[in-house]
Amino acid sequence: MDIINQNKMASGPVVEKEEALSRRCAECRQPADNCFCGKIKTFFPSRKVVILQHPREGGKPLNSALLTHKVLGNSLLKVGLSWRNLAHLLHEKEVDQSRWGVLFFKKDDISEKPLEIFDRHKKPVEDKTVITGIIILDGTWKQAKTLWWRNPWLLKLHRIQCNPRAPSLRKQVIKGYLSTAEAVGFALIHLGEEGAIGEGLLDQYRRFIRLR
């Protein structure tokens, strides 16, 4: 009897975990009560957005990469650690990498400009229209650093430095940093995309956070 009871106790947490997973939406990976699949309003910005997600990041309940991908209809969500180059990432033969930038946050930045662009030689770029594609690294600070160093071709792209003044809706390990959805929305707004696109993404992210 004791052995049977012990087996039941041991299997209890496993069964509960499996049941919890079975109640998650297969598309958005959220609990059934928080599924946002049928509530998404899709936008198509003129700039292409690519999210590089660390493999260990996707299962987190507050991760906003998938939401961002679903809201931005022409975006790409790539899960992995490394890609040979930008063309390999996009499955294209040739890509003009001089038109692409990677979102970048700098600790304790005191710039008054909400967004700045720097070329591969760290020289300021005033013309925001030069950027037609945006890459963001999705993961913890440590995971993002791993993605950065395992993809040296990122060093050849422009750096789009975000300098937000408002804090993130989520607690961040580093002050001034934003979630993926917030960072992309912020960048689209300050790169001059149609206002409804960036604000639309941020509005849906706010509703996503309120559901948690």
C-alpha positions in Angstrom: 0.0 0.0 0.0 2.8 2.4 0.9 4.6 1.7 -2.4 1.3 2.4 -4.4 0.8 5.6 -2.5 4.4 6.7 -3.2 4.0 6.0 -6.9 0.9 8.1 -7.0 2.6 10.9 -5.2 5.6 10.7 -7.6 3.5 10.7 -10.7 1.2 13.5 -9.5 3.3 16.5 -10.6 4.1 14.9 -13.9 0.4 14.3 -14.7 -0.5 17.8 -13.6 2.2 19.3 -15.9 1.0 17.2 -18.9 -2.5 18.3 -18.3 -1.5 21.9 -18.1 0.4 21.6 -21.4 -2.6 19.9 -23.1 -4.7 22.9 -22.2 -2.3 25.3 -24.0 -3.1 26.6 -27.5 -1.0 24.9 -30.1 -0.5 28.1 -32.0 0.3 30.8 -29.5 1.5 28.4 -26.7 -0.6 30.3 -24.1 -3.0 28.7 -21.7 -6.4 28.2 -23.3 -7.9 31.1 -21.3 -5.2 33.5 -22.5 -5.1 32.4 -26.1 -4.7 35.5 -28.3 -4.9 33.9 -31.8 -8.4 35.1 -32.6 -7.8 38.5 -31.1 -4.8 39.6 -33.2 -5.0 42.6 -35.5 -2.3 42.2 -38.2 -0.2 45.0 -39.7 2.2 45.1 -42.5 5.1 47.6 -42.0 7.2 48.7 -45.0 10.3 47.4 -43.2 10.8 43.7 -42.7 11.2 42.5 -39.1 13.2 39.4 -38.2 13.2 38.0 -34.7 16.1 35.7 -33.8 15.0 33.7 -30.8 17.3 31.7 -28.5 16.0 28.1 -28.3 15.5 28.3 -24.6 13.4 31.5 -24.7 10.2 30.4 -26.6 8.5 28.5 -23.8 8.3 31.3 -21.3 4.8 32.5 -20.6 5.6 36.2 -20.9 7.8 36.0 -24.0 6.4 38.4 -26.6 8.3 37.2 -29.8 5.4 35.1 -31.1 2.9 37.9 -30.4 5.1 40.3 -32.3 5.5 37.8 -35.2 1.7 37.3 -35.4 0.9 41.1 -35.3 3.5 41.9 -38.0 2.3 39.9 -40.9 5.5 40.1 -43.0 7.8 39.3 -40.1 10.0 36.2 -39.6 10.5 34.4 -36.3 13.7 32.2 -36.5 14.6 29.9 -33.6 18.2 28.8 -33.3 21.7 29.8 -32.4 23.5 30.6 -35.6 23.1 31.2 -39.3 25.9 31.5 -41.9 24.9 35.0 -43.0 21.9 37.3 -43.7 21.1 35.7 -47.0 21.1 32.2 -45.4 18.8 33.5 -42.7 16.3 35.0 -45.2 16.6 32.1 -47.7 17.6 34.5 -50.4 20.5 34.4 -52.8 21.5 38.0 -52.4 20.7 40.6 -49.7 21.8 44.2 -49.5 23.0 44.1 -45.9 23.7 47.8 -46.0 19.9 48.3 -45.7 19.6 46.2 -42.6 20.0 47.1 -38.9 20.0 45.2 -35.6 18.2 46.7 -32.6 20.7 47.7 -29.9 20.4 48.9 -26.4 23.2 50.7 -24.6 23.5 50.7 -20.8 23.1 54.1 -19.1 22.9 56.0 -22.4 22.2 59.7 -22.0 21.3 60.6 -25.6 18.3 62.9 -25.9 17.3 61.2 -29.2 14.8 58.3 -28.8 16.5 56.4 -31.6 19.9 56.6 -33.4 21.4 54.7 -36.3 25.1 53.9 -36.6 26.9 52.2 -39.5 29.3 49.3 -39.1 32.1 51.8 -38.4 30.0 53.3 -35.6 29.4 56.6 -37.5 26.0 58.2 -37.1 23.5 57.8 -40.0 20.9 60.5 -40.2 18.8 59.1 -43.0 16.3 56.7 -41.4 15.0 55.5 -44.8 18.3 53.6 -45.3 16.9 50.9 -43.0 14.5 48.5 -44.8 15.0 45.5 -42.5 15.3 45.1 -38.7 16.7 42.3 -36.7 16.1 41.8 -33.0 17.6 39.2 -30.7 15.0 37.6 -28.4 16.2 36.1 -25.1 17.7 37.0 -21.8 20.7 39.3 -21.7 23.0 36.3 -21.6 21.2 34.5 -24.4 21.2 37.6 -26.6 25.0 37.9 -26.1 25.3 34.3 -27.3 23.3 35.0 -30.4 25.4 38.1 -31.1 28.7 36.4 -30.9 27.6 33.3 -32.7 26.5 35.4 -35.7 29.5 37.6 -36.5 27.7 38.8 -39.7 25.6 41.0 -37.4 28.6 43.2 -37.0 28.3 44.2 -40.7 24.8 45.6 -40.2 23.8 49.0 -38.9 23.1 49.4 -35.2 19.7 50.8 -34.4 20.2 52.1 -30.9 16.9 52.5 -28.9 16.9 55.1 -26.0 13.5 54.7 -24.4 12.5 57.0 -21.6 9.4 55.1 -20.4 10.1 51.9 -18.5 9.1 48.5 -19.8 5.7 47.0 -18.7 7.7 44.0 -17.5 10.5 44.0 -14.9 13.8 44.0 -16.8 17.2 42.8 -15.5 18.8 45.9 -17.0 17.3 49.3 -16.6 16.1 50.9 -19.8 15.7 47.6 -21.7 12.4 46.6 -23.3 10.6 43.3 -24.2 10.8 42.2 -27.8 7.3 43.6 -28.6 8.1 46.9 -27.0 11.5 47.3 -28.7 10.1 46.5 -32.1 7.1 48.8 -31.6 9.4 51.6 -30.3 11.7 51.2 -33.3 9.0 51.2 -35.9 7.5 54.4 -34.5 10.8 56.2 -34.4 11.9 55.0 -37.8 8.9 56.7 -39.2 6.5 53.8 -39.9 2.8 54.6 -40.1 1.8 55.4 -36.5 -0.9 52.8 -36.3 1.6 50.0 -36.8 4.0 50.6 -33.9 1.2 51.7 -31.6 -1.0 48.8 -32.7 1.7 46.3 -31.7 2.3 48.1 -28.4 -1.4 48.2 -27.7 -1.8 44.4 -28.3 1.2 43.8 -26.1 -0.4 45.8 -23.2 -3.5 43.6 -23.5 -1.3 40.5 -23.6 0.4 41.6 -20.3 -2.9 42.3 -18.7 -4.1 38.8 -19.3 -1.2 37.3 -17.4 
